[in-house]
Amino acid sequence: MNKNKKDNLVQKFQTNRMLLLAKIKVVLTLSTLITSLGMTSYSVNADTSQETTMKVRNTMAKMASKEDTTPPENVTAADFIEIFEKLSGAYPGFRKAHAKGVCAAGKFLPNQNAAYFNDSELLSDESFPVTIRYSLGGGNPNADERVPGVRGTGIQITLPSGAKHNFTGNSAPVFAGKDPETFFGLLKTFLPDASGKPDPRKTGAYIMVNPSTRANARWSQTTPAPVSFANTPYFGLHTFFYTNYANEQLKFRWELQPNLGNKGLSKEQAASMSSEFLADKLKEQVSNPETEVSFTLIANIGKDEDTNIDPSQQWPSDREKVTLGKVVIDSVGSESCNPINFDPNVMSKGFSPSDDPVLRMRSPAYGISFGKRMTNQ
């Protein structure tokens, strides 16, 4: 091959590569929205052909190294605490995830006739006291509340026996990875490279190669910032079990639906808001005598074919739904959440966790974060 022909081929290759990179830039939108156990987002332009989309996905995957797109092995709870602090900064005395939030108090009004669960202590009386914390995802206690992203809730119900039952959930209906390793690998793509900035192409390539991250990414890209914590649904994400007194076991996933409706801000509305408005909005709603701020607690009853261990997969929407009760907010702004570790594996008699590895990872990760917070680390 003569030199001119070789130079022309090289130039043609470089030109095609630049054109494809430009197409990737147009087609792929990425944002770095870190959640309590985080998230990212991407979207493919609706007008893009399936063929082009597949070319983009394949090219991005090829451009990234195997190390960039392969989840690590043997991730620990301490590893998560460390990477949360790398991503958000170190804030002694704050939660390492969902650092910014507001505490509320109220009551849980059980549905004592709920099918399957009516012999549980959780539904054994007309009313139980409840402490609730609403929060933004991420480890930054100064996060901008106008920015879309996950919102969270931690609920602790105190039962007559003194037992505690925690419900901890996110506004995203799916988790950003099938297991801790996949999620950790995603978080790593947000870390700055040698330029001092994260490389969004690494995040995009990781999502393309690891399909269990995609549903959360789509949700993140299409869901606006909420009007209020009281206008946001929350999902437990994980599978739990309940065993009744007859030793019959069923599996379920819970969700908390706002009785004031699910409402998001338009970009124009968000731009007109203060960077801190969620606590004040919740106080305003609770103080209005004509408004009841409440949520319906629902158990989605699973079938044998529904996954027990993958929180990145939603169960089919036609699963039987059982109303467990109503959570009513009476006051906002106390400090009663400070000494609480909202570990979702803390449950009352008859309830038990599944073997979901993300759910299992939460207890040690929450424990480390709690210990650091209580010692001002």
Secondary structure, 3 states (H helix, E strand, C coil): CCHHHHHHHHHHHHHHHHHHHHHHHHHEEEECCCCCCCCCEEEECCCCCHHHHHHHHHHHHHHCCHHHHCCCCCCCHHHHHHHHHHHHCCCCCCCCCCCCEEEEEEEEEECCCCCCCCCCHHHCCCCEEEEEEEEECCCCCCCCCCCCCCEEEEEEEECCCCCEEEEEEECCCCCCCCCHHHHHHHHHCCCCCCCCCCCHHHHHHHHHHCHHHHHHHHHHHHCCCECCHHHCCEECCCCEEEECCCCCEEEEEEEEEECCCCCECCHHHHHCCCCCCHHHHHHHHHHCCCCCCEEEEEEEECCCCCCCCCCCCCCCCCCCEEEEEEEEEEEECCCCCCCCCCCCCCCCCCEEECCCHHHHHHHHHHHHHHHHHHCCC
